[in-house]
Amino acid sequence: MAQIGKAPCDDTLILHAAGPQESACPDASKPWVLAAAIVGSSMAFIDGTVVNVALPAIQSDLHATAFQAQWVVESYALLLAALLLVGGALGDHYGRRRIFAIGVGIFALSSVACALSATVHQLIAARAAQGIGGALLVPGSLALISAAFPEKERGKAIGTWSGFSGITAAVGPVLGGFLVDHFSWTWAFLINVPMALLVLWIVWRHVPESRGASARGGLDLWGALLATAALGGIVYAFIEAPTQHWNSPAVLAALGIGIVGSAGFIAVERKARTPMLPLGLLRIGNFSGANLLTLLLYAALGGGLYFFPLNMIQVQGYSATVAGAALLPFIFIMFALSGWAGQLVDRFGPRMPLVVGPSIAAVGFALFALPGVGASYWSGFLPAVVVLGFGMTVTVAPLTTTVMNAVGPEMAGVASGVNNAVSRAAAVLAIAVFGAVMAWAFDAALAHNLREMGASAQVAAFLEGERSKLAGAAMPPGVDAATAAAVKHAVAESFVAGFRWVMLLSAGLAVLSAVSAWRMIRGGPAAGSPSIQKTESVSS
């Protein structure tokens, strides 16, 4: 569950994407536009969470290592994060309806390719194609709403879209878990096909074409390529280092590409006419502070919760359906309290909620580190889910408002897009880095546990070849039942040891995000914040 529901600033991307209304959308078309945006974006939201629940079944059926399973998630998330802003710009240039429809088509075809994959490598490639489709689809769905609804009607449309997105975030993982348990993990991908066909029919029959005010500004294609190279190189290095080792030529080359790509991206953004990341925004204290907080906190959220379904299914023995439902309290808390959270900046200014919220989230992450093997969900994990949900609720609406208030209205769309992309990139990087931490802790704990149980040389040698599967490791053949049970327990305890490191690291990142807010966020509500806050309240 690398990304639970929407990323921060999704709603404000809708609000500011269109700029002036270029042409009136017929009233009869508006409900259809909203339906297309809701169903289209729901596909991407579902895929961002369902796959994590399906990973144990995918890993088992395709005989994948834990690191290959990471790539199933990362290949999608990496291209989505790197190309998201370019996808929005393509819609402005070549037509939002057209680019949105192309994105839906790519997403549907690649979903079929995912379901038909016979090897994990084919699945990874198909997921990468899904990420490209998502990068066209997600900003396109937001821009269609902005183009179709004038400002006085947009708040209600945003609220409807946001409400359905919340339902999707809640139902998606549960539905995915049910399909995995009762049918096959392939249905977690095939469910996209009828949704895509419905969206394409609506777009063809009812959605008018529109272009954005930035259509004359040019595309930052070099920025997109360098961002992809930077993220891809760093992610490859951290995912592959546990198996290939840090001194291998491939890992060193990937790390070099990541570093050079990062430097090149900054250099290009300095000179680009319409940069993906206007570097001048980073000189605004509240904007840079809010994005640093986003980077740290969403790294903790995306990296930590990636391993949660694996723990629930492979270690605790819960079904995929139960694992999919495990975070429902988190989502319900955010939904129920979002209106209250939206008023915090007006009452206290941005600094206080952005210190308190991540601090509460840090306690939630720390609570995840407490349960051992065989823990009850209700007493072991539910308290952590509730505390984390409350901490994120206190944080998200004030964070979005702070980003929007830090810049003028003319830069609001760019600012919200940057913050949205930062949150997605943070999760991509964190899953890779936390995977390396998990592998290190798992290997050390497994070696210790095997020594403690007095495992034979043959058993130890067999598990050496299985350690790359983490909790999905197969049991040694030909051993008696007692030995098999002891080995299974040792593997489970080793995963929990790594999971505790991951969650404590997440807690540390959340604390750092609170510290960054304390040091960098200044001032009370900016002029105009009531109107922005009103939008936040409606959109929640």
C-alpha positions as CSV (number, residue, x, y, z in Angstrom):
1,M,0.0,0.0,0.0
2,A,2.6,2.4,-1.1
3,Q,0.1,5.1,-1.7
4,I,-3.2,5.1,0.3
5,G,-5.8,6.7,-1.9
6,K,-4.8,10.1,-3.3
7,A,-1.6,11.9,-3.0
8,P,-1.5,15.4,-1.3
9,C,-2.6,18.3,-3.5
10,D,-4.6,16.1,-5.9
11,D,-7.7,18.2,-5.2
12,T,-5.9,21.4,-5.7
13,L,-4.5,20.1,-9.0
14,I,-8.1,20.0,-10.2
15,L,-8.8,23.5,-8.8
16,H,-5.9,25.2,-10.5
17,A,-5.2,23.0,-13.6
18,A,-7.4,24.8,-16.1
19,G,-6.8,28.4,-15.4
20,P,-9.3,30.6,-17.3
21,Q,-12.2,28.7,-18.8
22,E,-11.3,28.3,-22.5
23,S,-14.8,27.2,-23.6
24,A,-18.0,26.4,-22.0
25,C,-18.8,22.7,-21.5
26,P,-22.4,21.8,-22.2
27,D,-24.4,21.2,-19.1
28,A,-25.5,17.8,-20.4
29,S,-21.8,16.7,-20.7
30,K,-20.7,17.7,-17.2
31,P,-22.0,14.6,-15.3
32,W,-20.4,12.4,-18.0
33,V,-17.1,14.3,-17.6
34,L,-17.2,13.7,-13.8
35,A,-18.0,10.0,-14.3
36,A,-15.1,9.5,-16.7
37,A,-12.7,11.3,-14.3
38,I,-13.9,9.3,-11.3
39,V,-13.8,5.8,-13.0
40,G,-10.5,6.6,-14.8
41,S,-8.7,7.8,-11.7
42,S,-10.1,5.0,-9.7
43,M,-8.3,2.5,-11.9
44,A,-4.9,4.1,-11.0
45,F,-5.9,4.5,-7.3
46,I,-6.9,0.8,-7.1
47,D,-3.7,-0.4,-8.8
48,G,-1.6,1.7,-6.4
49,T,-2.9,-0.4,-3.4
50,V,-4.3,-3.7,-4.7
51,V,-0.9,-5.0,-6.0
52,N,0.6,-4.9,-2.5
53,V,-2.1,-7.3,-1.3
54,A,-1.5,-9.6,-4.3
55,L,2.3,-9.7,-4.0
56,P,2.5,-12.8,-1.8
57,A,0.4,-14.8,-4.4
58,I,2.4,-13.3,-7.3
59,Q,5.7,-14.1,-5.6
60,S,4.6,-17.7,-5.0
61,D,3.0,-18.3,-8.5
62,L,5.9,-16.7,-10.5
63,H,8.7,-18.0,-8.2
64,A,9.9,-14.5,-7.6
65,T,12.3,-13.2,-5.1
66,A,11.3,-10.5,-2.7
67,F,13.4,-8.0,-4.7
68,Q,11.7,-9.0,-7.9
69,A,8.4,-8.5,-6.1
70,Q,9.6,-5.0,-5.2
71,W,10.1,-4.3,-8.9
72,V,6.5,-5.2,-9.6
73,V,5.5,-2.2,-7.4
74,E,8.4,0.0,-8.3
75,S,8.3,-0.2,-12.1
76,Y,4.8,1.2,-12.0
77,A,5.3,3.8,-9.3
78,L,8.6,5.0,-10.7
79,L,7.3,5.9,-14.2
80,L,4.1,7.4,-12.7
81,A,6.1,9.6,-10.4
82,A,8.6,10.7,-13.0
83,L,6.2,11.4,-15.9
84,L,3.2,12.7,-14.0
85,L,3.9,16.4,-14.6
86,V,4.8,15.7,-18.2
87,G,1.5,13.9,-18.7
88,G,-0.4,16.9,-17.5
89,A,1.6,19.2,-19.9
90,L,0.9,16.8,-22.8
91,G,-2.8,17.2,-22.1
92,D,-2.5,21.0,-22.2
93,H,-0.7,20.8,-25.5
94,Y,-2.4,18.1,-27.5
95,G,-5.9,18.0,-25.9
96,R,-6.9,16.7,-22.5
97,R,-9.6,14.4,-23.8
98,R,-7.2,12.9,-26.3
99,I,-4.3,12.3,-23.9
100,F,-6.6,11.0,-21.2
101,A,-8.1,8.5,-23.6
102,I,-4.7,7.4,-24.7
103,G,-3.7,6.9,-21.1
104,V,-6.8,4.9,-20.4
105,G,-6.1,2.7,-23.4
106,I,-2.4,2.1,-22.5
107,F,-3.5,1.3,-18.9
108,A,-6.1,-1.2,-20.1
109,L,-3.8,-3.0,-22.5
110,S,-1.0,-3.2,-20.0
111,S,-3.4,-4.5,-17.4
112,V,-4.2,-7.4,-19.8
113,A,-0.4,-7.9,-20.3
114,C,0.0,-8.0,-16.5
115,A,-2.7,-10.7,-16.2
116,L,-1.2,-12.8,-19.0
117,S,2.4,-12.6,-17.6
118,A,4.0,-16.0,-17.3
119,T,7.2,-14.7,-15.7
120,V,8.0,-12.0,-13.2
121,H,10.1,-10.2,-15.8
122,Q,7.1,-9.9,-18.1
123,L,5.0,-8.7,-15.2
124,I,7.5,-6.0,-14.4
125,A,7.6,-4.8,-18.0
126,A,3.8,-4.7,-18.2
127,R,3.7,-2.8,-14.9
128,A,6.1,-0.2,-16.3
129,A,3.7,0.3,-19.2
130,Q,0.9,0.7,-16.7
131,G,2.9,3.5,-15.1
132,I,3.2,5.3,-18.4
133,G,-0.6,5.0,-18.9
134,G,-1.2,6.2,-15.4
135,A,1.0,9.3,-15.9
136,L,-1.3,10.3,-18.8
137,L,-4.5,9.2,-17.1
138,V,-4.2,10.7,-13.6
139,P,-3.5,14.4,-14.4
140,G,-5.9,14.1,-17.4
141,S,-8.8,13.0,-15.1
142,L,-8.1,16.0,-12.9
143,A,-7.8,18.5,-15.8
144,L,-11.0,17.3,-17.4
145,I,-12.9,18.3,-14.3
146,S,-11.2,21.7,-14.2
147,A,-11.9,22.4,-17.8
148,A,-15.6,21.3,-17.7
149,F,-16.7,23.1,-14.6
150,P,-16.6,26.8,-14.1
151,E,-15.1,28.1,-10.8
152,K,-18.5,28.4,-9.0
153,E,-19.4,24.8,-9.8
154,R,-15.9,23.3,-9.4
155,G,-16.0,22.9,-5.6
156,K,-19.0,20.6,-5.7
157,A,-17.4,18.6,-8.5
158,I,-14.2,18.3,-6.6
159,G,-16.1,17.1,-3.5
160,T,-17.9,14.4,-5.6
161,W,-14.7,13.2,-7.1
162,S,-12.9,13.2,-3.8
163,G,-15.7,11.3,-2.1
164,F,-15.7,8.6,-4.7
165,S,-11.9,8.5,-4.5
166,G,-12.1,7.9,-0.8
167,I,-14.6,5.0,-1.4
168,T,-12.1,3.6,-4.0
169,A,-9.3,3.8,-1.5
170,A,-11.3,1.8,1.0
171,V,-12.9,-0.8,-1.2
172,G,-10.0,-1.4,-3.7
173,P,-7.6,-3.4,-1.4
174,V,-10.5,-5.4,0.1
175,L,-11.8,-6.3,-3.4
176,G,-8.3,-7.1,-4.6
177,G,-7.8,-9.4,-1.6
178,F,-11.1,-11.1,-2.2
179,L,-10.2,-11.8,-5.9
180,V,-6.8,-13.1,-4.8
181,D,-8.3,-15.4,-2.2
182,H,-11.2,-16.8,-4.3
183,F,-9.9,-16.6,-7.9
184,S,-6.4,-15.5,-8.8
185,W,-4.1,-12.5,-8.6
186,T,-4.6,-12.0,-12.3
187,W,-8.1,-10.7,-11.6
188,A,-6.6,-7.8,-9.7
189,F,-5.4,-6.5,-13.1
190,L,-8.3,-7.7,-15.3
191,I,-10.8,-5.8,-13.2
192,N,-9.4,-2.7,-15.0
193,V,-10.6,-3.8,-18.4
194,P,-14.3,-3.2,-18.1
195,M,-13.7,0.0,-16.2
196,A,-11.4,1.2,-19.0
197,L,-14.0,0.3,-21.7
198,L,-16.7,2.2,-19.8
199,V,-14.4,5.3,-19.6
200,L,-13.5,5.2,-23.3
201,W,-17.1,4.9,-24.3
202,I,-18.0,7.9,-22.1
203,V,-15.1,9.9,-23.5
204,W,-16.0,9.1,-27.1
205,R,-19.6,10.0,-26.7
206,H,-19.8,12.8,-24.1
207,V,-16.5,14.5,-23.2
208,P,-15.6,17.7,-25.1
209,E,-12.0,18.4,-26.0
210,S,-10.0,21.2,-24.2
211,R,-6.5,22.6,-24.0
212,G,-4.7,24.4,-21.2
213,A,-3.3,27.9,-20.9
214,S,0.2,26.4,-20.8
215,A,-0.1,24.8,-24.2
216,R,2.1,27.5,-25.6
217,G,4.9,27.0,-23.0
218,G,6.7,24.0,-24.4
219,L,7.4,20.5,-22.9
220,D,10.1,19.7,-20.4
221,L,11.0,16.3,-22.0
222,W,14.6,16.5,-21.0
223,G,13.5,17.1,-17.4
224,A,11.2,14.0,-17.6
225,L,14.0,11.8,-19.0
226,L,16.5,12.9,-16.5
227,A,14.0,12.5,-13.6
228,T,13.3,9.0,-14.8
229,A,17.0,8.2,-15.0
230,A,17.7,9.7,-11.6
231,L,14.9,7.8,-9.8
232,G,15.5,4.6,-11.8
233,G,19.2,4.5,-11.2
234,I,18.9,5.0,-7.4
235,V,16.0,2.6,-7.1
236,Y,17.8,-0.1,-9.1
237,A,20.9,0.2,-6.9
238,F,19.1,-0.2,-3.6
239,I,16.8,-3.0,-4.8
240,E,19.6,-5.1,-6.4
241,A,22.4,-4.4,-3.9
242,P,21.2,-7.1,-1.4
243,T,21.6,-9.8,-4.0
244,Q,24.3,-8.4,-6.4
245,H,26.2,-6.5,-3.6
246,W,27.2,-2.8,-3.6
247,N,30.6,-3.4,-5.4
248,S,29.0,-5.1,-8.4
249,P,29.5,-3.2,-11.7
250,A,25.7,-3.1,-12.4
251,V,24.8,-1.6,-9.0
252,L,27.7,0.9,-9.2
253,A,26.7,1.9,-12.7
254,A,23.1,2.3,-11.7
255,L,24.0,4.5,-8.7
256,G,26.2,6.6,-11.0
257,I,23.4,7.0,-13.5
258,G,21.1,8.1,-10.6
259,I,23.6,10.7,-9.3
260,V,24.4,12.0,-12.8
261,G,20.7,12.1,-13.7
262,S,19.9,14.0,-10.5
263,A,22.6,16.6,-11.3
264,G,21.5,16.8,-14.9
265,F,17.9,17.3,-13.9
266,I,18.8,20.3,-11.7
267,A,20.9,21.8,-14.4
268,V,18.2,21.4,-17.0
269,E,15.5,22.8,-14.7
270,R,17.6,26.0,-14.2
271,K,17.5,26.7,-18.0
272,A,14.1,25.2,-19.1
273,R,11.5,27.6,-20.4
274,T,8.7,25.6,-18.7
275,P,10.5,23.5,-16.1
276,M,8.9,20.5,-14.3
277,L,10.4,21.9,-11.1
278,P,10.8,25.7,-11.0
279,L,13.8,26.0,-8.7
280,G,12.8,29.5,-7.7
281,L,9.9,28.0,-5.7
282,L,12.4,26.3,-3.4
283,R,13.6,29.7,-2.2
284,I,10.2,30.2,-0.6
285,G,10.6,29.1,2.9
286,N,7.1,27.6,3.5
287,F,7.1,25.9,0.1
288,S,10.5,24.2,0.6
289,G,9.6,23.3,4.2
290,A,6.3,21.8,3.1
291,N,8.0,19.7,0.4
292,L,10.8,18.6,2.7
293,L,8.1,17.4,5.1
294,T,6.3,15.7,2.3
295,L,9.4,13.9,1.2
296,L,10.2,12.6,4.6
297,L,6.7,11.7,5.8
298,Y,5.5,10.1,2.5
299,A,8.8,8.1,2.4
300,A,7.9,6.8,5.8
301,L,4.3,6.1,4.8
302,G,5.1,4.5,1.4
303,G,8.2,2.5,2.5
304,G,6.7,1.3,5.8
305,L,3.3,0.3,4.6
306,Y,4.7,-1.6,1.6
307,F,5.8,-4.4,4.0
308,F,2.6,-4.4,6.1
309,P,0.5,-6.7,3.8
310,L,3.5,-9.0,3.5
311,N,3.7,-9.3,7.3
312,M,-0.1,-9.8,7.6
313,I,-0.2,-12.6,4.9
314,Q,3.2,-14.3,5.0
315,V,4.0,-14.1,8.7
316,Q,0.7,-13.6,10.6
317,G,-1.2,-16.0,8.4
318,Y,-4.1,-13.7,7.5
319,S,-5.9,-14.0,4.2
320,A,-5.4,-11.4,1.4
321,T,-9.0,-10.1,2.0
322,V,-8.2,-9.4,5.7
323,A,-4.9,-7.8,4.8
324,G,-6.7,-5.6,2.3
325,A,-9.1,-4.5,5.0
326,A,-6.4,-3.9,7.6
327,L,-6.0,-0.3,6.8
328,L,-9.7,0.6,6.5
329,P,-9.7,2.3,10.0
330,F,-6.9,4.6,8.6
331,I,-9.0,5.6,5.6
332,F,-12.2,6.0,7.7
333,I,-10.5,8.3,10.2
334,M,-9.1,10.5,7.4
335,F,-12.6,10.7,5.8
336,A,-14.5,11.4,9.0
337,L,-12.1,14.0,10.4
338,S,-11.0,15.7,7.2
339,G,-13.4,18.6,7.6
340,W,-12.1,19.3,11.1
341,A,-8.5,19.0,10.0
342,G,-9.2,21.5,7.1
343,Q,-9.8,24.2,9.7
344,L,-6.6,23.7,11.7
345,V,-4.5,26.2,9.6
346,D,-7.2,28.9,10.1
347,R,-7.2,28.4,13.8
348,F,-3.5,27.7,14.6
349,G,-1.5,28.6,11.5
350,P,0.4,26.1,9.4
351,R,3.3,25.4,11.8
352,M,1.6,23.7,14.7
353,P,-0.5,21.1,12.9
354,L,2.5,20.2,10.7
355,V,4.6,19.6,13.8
356,V,1.9,17.8,15.8
357,G,0.6,15.6,12.9
358,P,3.9,14.0,11.9
359,S,4.8,13.5,15.6
360,I,1.6,11.5,16.1
361,A,2.3,9.6,13.0
362,A,5.7,8.7,14.4
363,V,4.1,7.2,17.4
364,G,1.9,5.1,15.1
365,F,4.9,3.8,13.1
366,A,6.6,2.9,16.4
367,L,3.5,1.0,17.5
368,F,3.8,-1.2,14.3
369,A,7.2,-2.4,15.6
370,L,5.7,-4.0,18.7
371,P,3.7,-7.0,17.5
372,G,5.6,-10.3,17.1
373,V,4.8,-13.5,15.3
374,G,1.2,-14.7,15.9
375,A,0.0,-11.2,17.0
376,S,-3.7,-10.4,17.0
377,Y,-4.8,-7.7,14.6
378,W,-7.1,-6.1,17.2
379,S,-4.5,-5.8,19.9
380,G,-1.3,-5.8,17.9
381,F,-1.9,-3.8,14.7
382,L,-5.2,-1.9,15.1
383,P,-3.8,0.6,17.7
384,A,-0.9,1.5,15.3
385,V,-3.3,1.9,12.3
386,V,-5.6,4.2,14.3
387,V,-2.8,6.4,15.7
388,L,-1.1,6.6,12.3
389,G,-4.4,7.5,10.6
390,F,-5.1,10.3,13.1
391,G,-1.5,11.7,12.6
392,M,-1.9,11.7,8.9
393,T,-5.4,13.3,9.2
394,V,-3.9,16.2,11.2
395,T,-1.2,16.6,8.6
396,V,-2.6,16.3,5.1
397,A,-5.1,19.2,4.8
398,P,-2.8,21.7,6.5
399,L,0.1,20.5,4.3
400,T,-2.0,21.1,1.1
401,T,-3.1,24.5,2.4
402,T,0.5,25.5,3.3
403,V,1.7,24.6,-0.2
404,M,-1.0,26.6,-1.8
405,N,-0.6,29.6,0.5
406,A,3.1,29.7,0.0
407,V,2.8,30.8,-3.7
408,G,0.6,33.2,-5.6
409,P,-2.6,32.0,-7.5
410,E,-0.7,32.1,-10.8
411,M,1.7,29.4,-9.5
412,A,-0.8,27.3,-7.6
413,G,-1.1,24.6,-10.2
414,V,2.7,24.2,-10.5
415,A,3.1,24.2,-6.8
416,S,0.5,21.5,-6.2
417,G,1.9,19.4,-9.0
418,V,5.4,19.6,-7.6
419,N,4.2,18.6,-4.1
420,N,2.1,15.7,-5.6
421,A,5.1,14.4,-7.5
422,V,7.4,14.7,-4.5
423,S,5.0,12.5,-2.4
424,R,5.0,9.8,-5.1
425,A,8.8,10.0,-5.7
426,A,9.3,9.7,-1.9
427,A,7.4,6.4,-1.8
428,V,9.4,5.1,-4.8
429,L,12.7,5.8,-3.2
430,A,11.7,4.6,0.2
431,I,10.5,1.2,-0.9
432,A,13.9,0.6,-2.5
433,V,15.9,1.9,0.5
434,F,13.7,0.1,3.1
435,G,14.0,-3.1,1.0
436,A,17.7,-3.0,1.5
437,V,17.3,-2.4,5.2
438,M,14.8,-5.3,5.4
439,A,17.2,-7.6,3.6
440,W,20.1,-6.7,5.9
441,A,18.1,-7.2,9.1
442,F,16.4,-10.4,7.8
443,D,19.7,-12.0,6.9
444,A,21.3,-11.2,10.2
445,A,18.3,-12.4,12.2
446,L,17.9,-15.6,10.2
447,A,21.6,-16.5,10.7
448,H,21.2,-16.0,14.4
449,N,17.9,-17.9,14.6
450,L,19.3,-20.9,12.7
451,R,22.3,-21.0,15.1
452,E,19.9,-20.8,18.1
453,M,17.8,-23.8,16.8
454,G,20.9,-25.8,16.0
455,A,20.0,-26.2,12.3
456,S,22.0,-28.6,10.3
457,A,24.5,-27.5,7.6
458,Q,22.1,-28.8,4.9
459,V,19.2,-26.8,6.2
460,A,21.3,-23.7,6.6
461,A,22.7,-24.1,3.0
462,F,19.2,-24.5,1.6
463,L,17.9,-21.4,3.3
464,E,20.9,-19.4,2.1
465,G,19.5,-19.9,-1.4
466,E,16.0,-19.0,-0.3
467,R,16.8,-15.9,1.8
468,S,16.1,-13.5,-1.2
469,K,12.4,-14.5,-0.8
470,L,12.3,-13.2,2.8
471,A,9.1,-14.5,4.5
472,G,8.2,-16.3,1.2
473,A,11.1,-18.7,1.6
474,A,10.3,-22.4,0.9
475,M,10.9,-25.0,3.6
476,P,13.8,-27.4,3.2
477,P,12.8,-30.7,1.6
478,G,13.0,-34.0,3.5
479,V,13.0,-32.7,7.0
480,D,10.7,-33.9,9.8
481,A,7.6,-31.9,10.9
482,A,9.3,-30.5,14.0
483,T,12.3,-29.2,12.1
484,A,10.0,-27.7,9.4
485,A,7.9,-25.9,12.1
486,A,11.1,-24.6,13.7
487,V,12.5,-23.3,10.4
488,K,9.2,-21.7,9.5
489,H,9.1,-19.9,12.9
490,A,12.8,-18.8,12.4
491,V,11.9,-17.3,9.0
492,A,8.9,-15.5,10.4
493,E,10.8,-14.1,13.4
494,S,13.5,-12.9,11.0
495,F,11.0,-11.1,8.9
496,V,9.5,-9.5,12.0
497,A,13.0,-8.4,13.0
498,G,13.4,-6.6,9.6
499,F,9.9,-5.2,9.8
500,R,10.7,-3.6,13.2
501,W,13.8,-1.9,11.7
502,V,11.6,-0.6,8.8
503,M,8.9,0.8,11.1
504,L,11.4,2.4,13.5
505,L,13.1,4.0,10.5
506,S,9.7,5.2,9.4
507,A,9.1,6.6,12.8
508,G,12.5,8.4,12.6
509,L,11.6,9.9,9.2
510,A,8.2,11.1,10.6
511,V,10.1,12.8,13.6
512,L,12.4,14.5,11.1
513,S,9.5,15.7,9.1
514,A,8.1,17.3,12.3
515,V,11.5,18.9,13.0
516,S,11.6,20.3,9.4
517,A,8.2,21.9,9.9
518,W,9.3,23.4,13.3
519,R,12.4,24.9,11.7
520,M,11.1,25.9,8.3
521,I,7.4,26.6,8.4
522,R,6.6,30.2,9.5
523,G,3.6,32.5,9.9
524,G,-0.1,32.3,10.3
525,P,-2.7,31.8,7.6
526,A,-2.0,33.8,4.5
527,A,-4.5,36.2,3.0
528,G,-7.0,34.2,1.1
529,S,-6.6,31.1,3.1
530,P,-10.3,31.0,4.1
531,S,-11.3,30.5,0.4
532,I,-8.7,27.9,-0.1
533,Q,-9.7,26.2,3.2
534,K,-13.3,26.2,2.1
535,T,-12.3,24.3,-1.0
536,E,-10.3,21.8,1.1
537,S,-13.3,21.2,3.3
538,V,-15.6,20.6,0.4
539,S,-13.1,18.4,-1.4
540,S,-12.6,16.2,1.6
